[in-house]
């Protein structure tokens, strides 16, 4: 075990996890600060609800990629424990991203899935199936996220993952449930938002119409959107 190497890998995992893809995609595609619309969450569900399915799917895949890249890097350069620690660091980065001033980020569901993909791929596939089926049946992303998270340690155990991975999966499931406590309260009170599997609402359509960029100068305009104050000084 190389403490210096592991510290570098864990730090890299946190920095990877801190990339706020919900914010970046919202700014690049629509010029929208996703923190100011919908639930204000940086996660894929809020992006989907506000900007549409394609944007939400892009953010989900990128957030999965954060956990996967961090854990795989740790696994490749170190060992399973290093991969887990780097993956956990990515999850913390997603929850409290450095690049957002440690403000509230996402609820670590997708990033946890990415870590599982690197360290327990069969369990990842099974939990993903649970998410999809639950969402199609209930249309609650929160319910799908919580049930898939709870299923992860069970699948990890069933598919013969190491005790470390099973323990990680159980801890991640508990963390996801805690981060969804407001959703649980809304579910119990009957006020949780459900997705409609049809075209976006008028609000979302209006938002896209107002903020859709012109084709020319996309790169320059995207840079201005991502860098506060640049549009006033360029």
C-alpha positions, 0 to 999 in steps of 0.5 A, a space after each residue: 500500500 502506497 499512502 501517497 499514491 492512494 491520497 493522490 487517487 482519492 483526491 483525483 476521485 473527489 475532483 472528478 466527482 466535483 464536475 457539476 455536469 447538471 450545471 455544465 449541460 444546462 449552461 451549454 445547451 440552454 444557457 440555464 443555471 439548473 440550480 435556479 429552476 425546478 428543484 434546484 438540484 444538480 442531478 439528472 432528474 431535475 435536468 430531465 424535468 426542466 430541460 427534457 429527456 435527452 439532456 437528463 440522460 446526458 447528465 445521468 450518463 456523465 454522472 455515472 461516468 464520474 463514479 466509474 472513472 474514479 473507481 476504475 482509476 483507483 482499481 487500476 493504479 492501486 487495488 480494490 480498496 483504493 478503487 472504493 475510496 476513490 469512488 467514495 470520494 467521487 460520490 462526496 464530490 458529487 454531493 458537495 462539488 468543489 467547483 460549486 463552492 461546496 454547495 449542495 450537489 446531487 444525491 449520488 445515485 448515478 455516481 454510486 452506480 458508476 462505482 458499482 459498474 467498476 467494482 461489481 458490474 453484474 450488481 450494477 446491471 441488476 440495480 439498473 434494471 430495478 431502477 427502470 422497472 420501478 420508474 416505469 411502474 411508479 413514475 417517481 424517480 425518487 422511489 426508483 432511486 431508493 429501491 435500486 440503491 437498497 437492492 445494490 448490496 443484495 445483488 452485490 452479495 448474490 453475485 459474489 462481490 467481496 465483503 468490502 464491496 458489499 459493505 460499500 453498497 450497504 453504506 451507499 444505500 443508507 446515504 442515498 436514503 438519507 439524502 432522499 429524506 425530503 422526498 420520503 416526506 413528500 411521498 408520505 404526504 402525497 406531494 411528490 412530483 411524478 414524471 409524465 411520460 410524454 412531451 415536456 410541459 409548456 414551461 419546459 418548452 417555453 424555457 427551451 424556446 427562450 434560451 435556445 442558442 443560435 447556431 453561430 458562435 456556439 463555442 464562444 457563447 458556451 464559454 461566456 455562459 460557463 464563466 460568470 461576467 465573461 458575457 459582459 466583458 467580451 
